[in-house]
Amino acid sequence: MALSGVRVLELAGLAPAPLCGMILADFGAQVVRVDRASRPGLATDAQGRGKRSLVLDLKRAEGSAALRRLCCQADVLIEPFRHGVMEKLGLGPQVLLQENPRLIYARLTGFGQTGRYARSAGHDINYLALSGVLSKLGRKGENPYAPLNLLADFAGGGVMCALGIVAALYERTRSGKGQVIDASMVEGVAYLSSFLWKTQKVGLWKRSRGENLLDSGAPFYETYKTSDGKFMAVGALEPQFYNQLIKGLGLDSDELPSQLSFADWPEMKKKFASVFAQKTQAEWCSIFDGIDACVTPVLSFDDVASHQHNKQRGSFIKNDQEEISPRPAPLLSRTPAVPSLKRDPFIGEHTEEILLEYGFTKQEITQLYSDKVIGFSNPKANL
């Protein structure tokens, strides 16, 4: 796989950092999740695929020293804490990069390492708000709304951080040196929204929120309810696709206003909604499948893996617990990701195995366990 041989230490955190670690693991990296000693048993990390778990108490001097030893042999460290936490533990970049100049030290936070909010708490909706993107999301006459916690946490956070890590690893092949990655979710999601910024003068966003071409203002870029309570998604932006949409709906284009008659959009929405409500989702699929009208079913999580297109591409996978999840993307031709199909690790499941692999002796491991610096998911099976 593309990242085979890359050693990653991921300090356990909330959603964004686990996604970053899982992406690296899916593409072949050896990812060790460093869990907190106070959380035995099942992990809160739902994105533990392909990872191993080591329990280590970083608040103890011996735990901090152990992580420093691990970092001396690691390629990447992912840390998700607020600014200053790692420095207080004696594990800041100045310390770790001095001991291992090749280390990629990825700091994934909401607000970044500097600035007024660097030490502030926050969640996806807060980062989305500060980026400016949240102001663009929402329907006419309604408050802005956050689309789950996908944009800032995962796209602007986890994915952007993984991109930064891969870029830093590539640069290291030339310089031989590691570096610090300051991955701010605010800046990550703002960067993701570059298209919105770059098209402001084009006129795409000159109307109020919820009244523009791509923000639910247009009747031909919208979702519609079907007679069986399901939905269809319409994205017929270009004239040729719009014409096919009108034909599929059984409407006469000569009796309708022009596609870009903004004043008629509200009434056209009502007309489209009334037509879509007359047939089931399956009936609409039979009409629009194979036609370039940009009309697709809104699939539920229960249905998505069984859809013909997704089945043909193997877009979803099932692990040994019969749990379904998306296959890693993108698909590389020579070195595709081969995701683990095993269950996610229990906290501390691989503590001894990892420490031995990184050069700790049996005696050192026994002492660390005796001092409650490390932990196991099943200590009796190990010591």
N, C-alpha and C positions, 0 to 999 in steps of 0.2 A: 504494500500500500504506500501511498505517497509520503506519509509521515512515519513510516517504520523506523524504529531506532531512536525516535525523539522521546526523551524522558520529561514528563510533565508532573509537577506537584501542584495540586489544586487545593487551596485552603477552603474548607467547607463554608458555603455561604448560601444566599438565597438564589432565586431563579437565574439571573444573568450569567454568573460565573459557572454554575453547573452546565448550562448550555454550551458555553465556550469550551469547557473541558470535554463534554460529550462529542462535540464536533471534532476536536483533535483526536479523541479516542476512535471515533468512527473511521477516520482516515489513517489509522495505524499507529498513532502515538501511544506510548505506555503511560497511562494517566493514573496517578495515585491521588486519591482524595484524602486529605489530612483532616480527620474529624476531631471534634472536641471530646475530651474525656468524659464530660458530664452527660453525654447523650448515647447511652448504650442501646443496642438493639437496632430497630429499623431506622433508616435515615429519612430525613425530610427531603432529601434530594431525589426528585422523581426523574432526574436525568442522569442516572448513574451508569448508563449502559457502557459496557466495555471498561469500566474503571475498577480499581482495587481500593480497599479502604484500610487506612492506618489511623489508629487513635493515638493522639499525642497532645499532652497538656502544654500548650505554648506559654502559659502564664508561669510555669515553673522554669527555673533556670536550666534544669536538666533537659526539659522539653525544648526550650529555645535552642540550646546547644545541639540537640539531636537534629532539629530542622536545619540548622546551619550545616551540619555534616551531610544531610541529604541534598541540600542545595549545591554542595560542592560537586556533586555528580549529576545534577539535573541540567536540562537544557532550558526549561521554562518553569517559572513560578507564577501562578495566578492567585492574586490576593484581592478579596472583595470588601475589605474593611474601610471604614472612614479614615480620612486623612489623619495621620499621626499615630494610629494604633500600632502599626508594625514598628515604628521608630521606638515607641515605649517598650516594646518587647525586645528591643535590641536586634530587630530583624529588618531594618530599613535597607533600601537599595545600596546606600554607601557601604554598609557592612557586607552584605551578601555579594555584591559585585566586586568588592576588593578581594574576597576569598575565591570567587569564581567569575573572572572577567568575561566569560562566555555566556553567562546566565541572561536569559530574557526575562525581565522582571515586569510582569503585566499587572497594572493596578486598575481594577475595574470598579468605578464608583459612579454614583449618580451625578454629582456636580464637579468632579475632577479634583485634582490635588491642590489647586490654588483658587483664589477668588473668595468672595464674601460667604458663599454657601458651602465651602469645601468641607467644613466640619458639621454641616447640618444633616438631619435625617430627612428622608424623602422616599417616595415610591414612584412607580412609572408615571402616574398621572401628574406628579409634580415636575418631573423632568420633561415630560411632554409639554406641560404648560410653559415652562421657562424657555423651551426651544422655539416657541412661536407656533409649532405645528398644531397644538390643541385648538388654537383660535380658528383653524380652518375646518375642523371636524364637527359636523352636526347638521341637522336639518333646519330649514327656514323656520324662524320663530321659536326655536328651541335652544337650550343651553349647549355649549360645546360638550361633546362626550368623548371619552377615551375608548377606543376599540379594544376591549380587554386590556391586558398589559403586554401586548405584543410589540408595539412600536419602540418604546424606549428601553424596556428591560431586555428584550430579546434581539430585535433588529439593530437598534442603536447601541445596545450594550454587548450582549454575548457574541453576536455575529461580527460586529465591528472589532471587538477585542480579538477574536480569532483571526480576522484579517490582518490586524496589526502584528500578531504573533508570527504568522506565516511570513509576512513581509520582513520582520526582524530576523527570522531564521534564515531567509534567503540572503539578506544583507550580510549576515554573519559569515556566510561562505566566502565572501570577499575580504572582509575586514578581520575576521576571527574574533570579533568582539560582540558582547551582548549589549543590551541597552534597556532603559526603562520605558515602558509604554503607559502613558497617562490616558486611559480610556474613560472619557466622561460620557454618560448616557445622554445628557443634555446635548452635547456637541455631536454625538453619534447620530441621534435622531434628527438633529438639525441638518447634518450632512446628508442624511438619507432624503431629506426634503429639498435637496438642491434644485430639483425640477420646478418646484413651486416658486422658489426665489428667481430662477432664471427665466421664468415665463410671466413674470408680473407685468411686463410692458407689452406682452402679446395680447392681453385682454382676456385671458382665461379666468381671471379672478376679480374682474372689475365690479361684479355684482356682490351683493351681501352673501354671507355664508348660507349655503343651501339653495342658492339660486343660479349657480354656475354650471358649466358643462359637465364637470366631473365630481361634483359634491352633492348629488341627488337633485339638482335643479332640473336637469333634462329628462324628459319622459323616455328617451331612448338610452339612458344610462341609469338604470333603476332596477329594483326587484319587485316582482308582482306575485300576489297570492293566487294559487290555483284552487280548483273546486274541492280538492281533497285536503286543503289546509297546508299544502307544501308551497314551495316558491320557485320561480324562474328568475334568472339573472339576465338582464338585457344590457348589451354594450355595443349597440349598433351606431357607432359614431360616424363612420364614413358613409357617404350617400349610397354607395352600392349595397352596403350592409343594411342600411335603413330601408331601402326599397324591398329587400328580401324579408325584412321584419314585417313590413306592412302587408306583403303578400301572404306571409305565413299566418298573420292574424286575420286574414280574410277581409281586409279593409281596402277601400279604393283610394289611391293616392290623390286622384283628381278631386275628391271630396274633402280632402284634409288640407290644413294650412301647411306652409313650407316647413321643412324640418327645423330650421333655425329661427322660426318666428317666436322669439322669447315670450311675447305677451300671451301666446296660445299654449305655452308649455303646461300650465296648471290644468287646463281643460283636456289636453291630450293625455296627461297622466291618468285622469279619470276615465277616459275612453279606453286606454290600454288596460287599465285595471279591470274594467267591466268585462272586457273580452277574455283576458287571462282567467278570470274567475269562472268561466263557462266550461273549462276542461280540466282534467286532472294533470298532474305533472307528467305522468307517463304519456298521456295523449299529446301534450305539447312537445315532449322529447321526440315522439314519432314524427311530428311535423317538422321540427327544426334540425334534427340530426341529419347531417350530410348537406345542410344548406348553410351557406356563409351569411348568416344573419347575426352572428355573435350572440346567440341565445343558448343558455345552458341551464341545467337543473341546479338548484342550491341543494347540495347533498349534505345529509347529516353525518355525524361520525359513524353511525350505525351502517350507513349505506356506501360510504366513500370507497372502502376497500374492495367492494364487490362490483363497482362500476366497471363496465367493459374496458374503457380506456386505461384506467388505473390497473386493472388486472393484467392487461396485455404488457404493460411496462413494469409490472412488479413494484409499483410505487409505494406499497405498504408491506410491512413485514410483520411476522408473528414470532414472539420469543417462546422459550420453553415453558412459560407460564400461560401461554395462549393469549398474551396481551398484544394488541395490534398498535403499531406506531408507524410514522412515515419513514421510508427508506432515506438514508443520507443523500443529500444533493449538494452540488451537481454530480452527474455521473461522468467519471473519468474513463476514457477508453482503455488505457493500458493498466492503470493502477486505481481501479475503483475502490471506494470505501467498502469494507466488509464488516458490517456491524455485528457485534456480539449478539448472539441469540440467547445468552444465559440471563438469568434474573439479575437484577441490580444487587450490588454487594450489601451485606449487612455491615453496620458500623463496627470497625475493628476486625473484620473477617480475615484480613490478610496482614495484620500487623507484624507478626513474626517473620512471615515470608518476605515481606518488603525490607525489613531491617537487615535480615541476613543477606539479601540481594545487594543492599547498599553498603555492606562491609561491617555491620555490627556483629559482634561475637555472641554466642549463646549466653555467656556469662553477663555481658553488658545488657542483653535483653532481659534476662532474669532480674537483674538489679533494677532496671527501669520499671519493670512490672511491679516489683516489690515496693518501690518508692511511689507507685501509683502515677507514674509519668506517662505510661502507655497503657492501653487496654486491649482486650480481645473480645470478640463476640461470644466465644466459648473458651475461656481461659484454661479450663481443665483439659481440653483437648490439645493444648499447646505446651503447658508447663506442669 
